[in-house]
């Protein structure tokens, strides 16, 4: 903070970028951090609740989009190339499975969750397996070099799961935090809300037990991201969370270890209205508000760009004394 205040600019003139660089310095325990090794972790899984017609798209799209990630043709690939980040694609439970080829890490728990509107989405053991998978991925990536991590997702039906998690953890009404996901109309939205309310009635997840919430109404990719966030925090690595799905994963991670939220950076405010509830509960301020609702890690990629910009300014700008410029009297 002392160096930030001595840089050749009026104090506070770089706004949120100043606070962001200070946060990252604190997270990394480096006075002048460097974010050289950047990665976006995009986890994919299917959701059994799609059988209830909560999405415009069929479940097969999850698998098809993962293959698009692999081919480099998705939005997350474009943005990751721009910021120089590698994309880590993880199959946490895609229906039909994925080919065993380079570029896809298999941590499959099952071929998608069960239909949470009729019973638990997964067992508590599977929920734990999700967390372990996420931590293992991060520990492996640290060996390859990892200075900052962005989170992303792919999974048809996952806004339904994220809405259920958010309603349980924040205590808000389902109707207040459930959005249109892939673009459903008013009638479909009303149906989606009824399905989520039914899921909560059937399962009665305990808001004081994050693992119970994950098991009963969560998703494999959401649990995996929560585990990755915990592992990043344990290793003093800033984690830039994407939109609503990553926000729900952050609620689970913070429920397990409240201190983990200190290592989280909110990249943006999603157009999904439940995301605002997530961020309020976590006490996080988003860096951007661009009405994004794609997922994949796209918002996280933009957040990483801002994070790197902030620390580069901190490191590369001259101080008043270094530049020979007169400071305030």
matplotlib code that plots the C-alpha trace (Angstrom):
import matplotlib.pyplot as plt

x = [0.0, 2.9, 4.3, 0.8, 0.5, 4.0, 3.4, 3.3, -0.4, -2.9, -3.7, -6.8, -6.8, -6.6, -9.7, -10.5, -7.2, -5.3, -7.3, -7.1, -3.3, -3.2, -5.5, -3.4, -0.3, -1.9, -3.2, 0.2, 2.2, 4.3, 4.8, 4.9, 3.3, 3.8, 1.0, 2.9, 1.2, -2.5, -5.1, -8.9, -10.4, -13.5, -15.4, -18.2, -21.0, -24.6, -27.6, -30.4, -32.9, -32.9, -35.4, -37.9, -37.5, -35.7, -33.5, -34.0, -31.1, -30.9, -28.4, -26.3, -25.1, -22.8, -20.8, -20.8, -19.6, -16.8, -15.6, -15.8, -13.6, -11.1, -11.2, -10.5, -13.7, -15.5, -15.6, -13.4, -10.7, -10.7, -10.4, -7.9, -5.7, -5.9, -4.7, -2.2, -4.0, -4.2, -7.6, -8.0, -11.0, -12.3, -15.0, -16.6, -19.6, -20.7, -23.5, -22.2, -18.6, -15.8, -13.0, -9.8, -7.7, -5.2, -6.7, -9.5, -8.9, -11.2, -12.4, -15.8, -18.0, -20.9, -22.8, -24.4, -26.3, -29.6, -32.8, -32.8, -36.5, -37.2, -34.3, -30.6, -28.5, -25.7, -24.5, -22.4, -19.5, -19.8, -19.9, -16.6, -15.2, -16.0, -14.0, -11.1, -11.1, -10.9, -8.1, -6.1, -6.4, -5.1, -2.3, -1.2, -1.4, 0.7, 3.5, 3.2, 3.2, 0.1, 0.0, -3.7, -6.7, -10.0, -13.0, -15.5, -18.2, -20.3, -23.4, -26.9, -29.3, -26.6, -28.4, -31.2, -28.7, -27.0, -30.3, -31.2, -27.8, -28.1, -31.6, -30.6, -27.4, -28.6, -32.1, -33.7, -36.9, -36.4, -38.4, -36.0, -32.8, -33.9, -33.1, -33.7, -30.5, -30.2, -33.1, -36.3, -39.6, -42.0, -43.9, -40.7, -39.2, -42.3, -41.9, -38.2, -39.0, -41.6, -39.0, -36.4, -39.0, -40.0, -36.3, -35.9, -39.1, -38.1, -34.4, -34.5, -30.8, -29.3, -27.9, -25.5, -23.9, -22.4, -21.7, -25.3, -26.4, -23.9, -25.0, -28.7, -29.0, -25.5, -23.7, -20.4, -18.8, -20.0, -18.4, -15.2, -14.9, -15.5, -12.6, -10.4, -11.2, -10.2, -7.0, -6.1, -6.7, -4.6, -1.7, -2.2, -3.3, -5.9, -9.0, -11.0, -14.6, -16.7, -20.5, -23.5, -22.3, -18.9, -20.7, -22.7, -19.4, -17.9, -20.9, -20.1, -16.3, -16.9, -19.4, -16.8, -14.0, -15.1, -11.5, -11.5, -13.5, -10.5, -8.8, -11.7, -11.9, -15.3, -14.7, -18.2, -21.8, -23.8, -27.1, -28.4, -30.1, -29.0, -25.4, -25.9, -27.2, -24.1, -21.7, -23.6, -23.4, -19.7, -19.0, -17.4, -17.6, -17.5, -14.9, -17.2, -20.9, -21.3, -24.5, -22.6, -24.3, -22.4, -20.2, -17.2, -14.9, -15.4, -15.9, -13.0, -10.7, -11.6, -11.1, -7.6, -6.8, -7.7, -5.8, -2.7, -3.1, -3.3, -0.2, 1.8, 0.9, 2.1, 5.4, 6.3, 5.1, 7.7, 7.4, 7.7, 11.2, 12.3, 10.9, 12.1, 8.6, 7.4, 4.9, 2.1, 3.2]
y = [0.0, 2.4, 1.9, 2.4, 5.7, 6.8, 6.1, 9.1, 9.8, 11.4, 9.0, 7.0, 8.1, 4.5, 3.6, 0.0, -1.1, 0.3, -1.7, -4.8, -4.7, -4.3, -7.3, -9.5, -8.5, -9.5, -12.8, -13.8, -12.3, -10.6, -6.8, -6.4, -9.6, -10.8, -12.8, -14.7, -18.1, -17.7, -20.5, -20.8, -23.9, -24.9, -27.8, -29.5, -31.8, -32.6, -32.2, -34.7, -32.0, -31.1, -33.9, -31.5, -29.0, -26.2, -25.3, -24.4, -26.6, -30.4, -32.1, -33.2, -29.6, -30.0, -32.6, -30.8, -27.5, -29.3, -30.6, -27.0, -25.9, -28.6, -27.4, -23.8, -22.4, -21.1, -17.7, -18.8, -19.9, -16.5, -14.6, -16.9, -16.5, -12.8, -12.7, -15.6, -18.0, -21.8, -23.4, -26.5, -28.5, -31.0, -33.6, -33.9, -35.9, -35.3, -37.6, -40.0, -39.5, -37.8, -39.3, -40.0, -37.5, -34.8, -31.6, -33.1, -34.1, -36.8, -36.5, -38.0, -38.7, -40.1, -39.5, -36.4, -35.8, -37.3, -35.3, -33.2, -32.5, -36.1, -36.7, -35.8, -34.8, -36.9, -38.8, -37.1, -39.3, -38.0, -34.4, -35.1, -36.7, -33.4, -31.4, -33.7, -33.6, -29.8, -29.8, -32.4, -30.3, -27.2, -29.0, -30.4, -27.1, -25.5, -27.8, -26.4, -22.8, -21.0, -17.4, -16.8, -19.0, -18.2, -20.5, -21.5, -24.0, -25.8, -27.7, -27.5, -27.1, -25.7, -22.3, -24.4, -26.0, -22.6, -21.0, -23.8, -23.4, -19.6, -19.8, -22.2, -20.4, -16.8, -17.5, -15.6, -16.8, -18.9, -16.5, -13.6, -15.3, -17.5, -16.2, -17.2, -19.2, -19.9, -17.5, -19.2, -17.3, -16.3, -19.5, -21.6, -19.4, -20.0, -23.7, -23.5, -21.8, -24.5, -27.2, -25.6, -25.1, -28.7, -29.7, -27.8, -29.3, -32.8, -32.6, -30.1, -29.1, -27.8, -24.2, -24.7, -27.7, -26.8, -30.4, -31.2, -28.4, -29.5, -33.2, -32.5, -29.7, -29.2, -30.2, -32.1, -29.1, -26.8, -29.1, -29.4, -25.6, -25.3, -27.7, -25.7, -22.5, -24.1, -25.4, -22.0, -20.3, -22.9, -22.1, -18.2, -18.1, -15.5, -17.1, -15.0, -16.3, -16.1, -15.7, -17.3, -20.9, -20.0, -17.8, -20.8, -22.8, -19.9, -20.1, -23.8, -23.2, -20.3, -22.5, -25.1, -22.6, -19.0, -17.7, -18.9, -15.8, -13.6, -15.2, -14.6, -11.9, -11.3, -10.7, -9.4, -9.2, -11.6, -10.9, -13.8, -12.1, -14.8, -13.8, -10.5, -12.4, -14.7, -11.7, -9.9, -13.0, -13.3, -9.6, -9.3, -6.3, -7.2, -5.6, -5.4, -5.2, -6.2, -8.2, -11.4, -14.7, -17.2, -18.9, -20.9, -18.6, -15.7, -13.1, -14.6, -14.1, -10.4, -10.2, -11.7, -9.1, -6.4, -8.2, -8.4, -4.8, -3.7, -5.5, -4.4, -0.8, -1.3, -2.9, -0.9, 2.7, 5.0, 6.5, 10.3, 9.9, 7.5, 9.8, 13.0, 14.4, 16.6, 15.0, 16.8, 19.2]
z = [0.0, 0.7, -2.8, -4.3, -2.6, -3.8, -7.5, -10.0, -9.9, -7.5, -4.8, -5.6, -9.3, -10.5, -8.5, -8.0, -9.7, -6.7, -4.2, -6.4, -6.5, -2.8, -2.3, -4.6, -2.8, 0.5, -1.0, -2.4, 0.5, -2.2, -1.9, -5.6, -7.1, -10.6, -12.4, -15.1, -15.0, -15.6, -15.9, -16.4, -14.9, -16.8, -15.3, -17.1, -15.9, -16.6, -14.3, -14.0, -13.3, -17.0, -17.4, -16.0, -18.9, -17.1, -20.0, -23.6, -24.6, -24.5, -22.2, -25.2, -25.6, -22.5, -24.3, -27.6, -26.0, -24.2, -27.6, -28.9, -26.0, -27.0, -30.6, -29.4, -30.8, -27.8, -26.2, -23.3, -25.8, -27.5, -24.3, -22.7, -25.8, -25.5, -21.9, -22.3, -20.0, -20.4, -20.3, -18.2, -19.3, -16.8, -17.2, -13.9, -15.1, -18.7, -19.9, -22.5, -21.5, -23.5, -25.6, -23.7, -25.6, -24.6, -23.5, -21.3, -17.7, -16.6, -13.0, -13.7, -10.6, -12.6, -15.9, -14.5, -11.2, -10.3, -10.7, -7.6, -7.9, -6.8, -4.4, -3.7, -6.7, -5.4, -2.3, 0.3, -0.7, -4.3, -3.0, -1.2, -4.3, -6.2, -3.7, -3.8, -7.6, -7.6, -5.1, -7.1, -10.3, -8.6, -6.9, -10.3, -12.0, -9.3, -10.3, -13.9, -12.5, -11.3, -10.1, -10.5, -11.2, -13.0, -12.6, -15.3, -16.0, -18.6, -17.8, -19.2, -16.2, -13.8, -13.2, -11.7, -9.3, -8.6, -7.8, -5.4, -3.6, -3.5, -2.1, 0.7, 1.7, 1.5, 2.8, -0.1, -1.8, -4.9, -7.0, -6.0, -7.2, -10.2, -13.6, -17.2, -17.7, -21.4, -22.2, -21.1, -21.4, -18.6, -18.5, -18.5, -15.7, -13.5, -14.1, -13.3, -10.0, -9.1, -9.8, -7.6, -4.8, -5.1, -4.9, -1.7, -0.2, -1.1, 0.0, 2.9, 2.6, 5.8, 5.2, 8.1, 6.3, 2.9, 2.1, 2.6, 0.3, -2.3, -2.1, -2.2, -4.8, -6.3, -9.4, -9.9, -11.6, -8.8, -6.2, -8.2, -8.5, -4.7, -4.1, -6.5, -4.7, -1.4, -2.8, -4.3, -1.0, 0.9, -1.5, -1.4, -5.0, -6.0, -7.5, -9.9, -9.8, -12.9, -12.8, -11.2, -11.2, -9.9, -7.3, -6.1, -5.9, -3.9, -1.5, -0.9, -0.5, 2.0, 3.8, 4.3, 5.1, 5.7, 5.3, 1.7, 0.7, 1.4, -1.6, -4.0, -6.5, -8.2, -11.8, -12.8, -11.9, -14.0, -15.7, -13.6, -10.7, -8.2, -8.7, -6.9, -3.9, -4.0, -4.0, -1.3, 0.9, 0.2, 0.8, -2.7, -5.1, -8.8, -11.0, -14.1, -15.0, -18.6, -18.5, -19.1, -18.5, -20.6, -18.0, -19.3, -17.4, -19.8, -17.0, -15.1, -18.1, -18.2, -14.4, -14.7, -17.3, -14.8, -12.0, -14.1, -15.1, -11.5, -10.4, -13.5, -12.7, -9.1, -10.2, -13.4, -12.6, -11.1, -7.7, -7.3, -6.0, -8.8, -11.5, -9.9, -9.8, -6.9, -4.6, -2.8, -0.2]

ax = plt.figure().add_subplot(projection="3d")
ax.plot(x, y, z, "-o")
ax.set_aspect("equal")
plt.show()
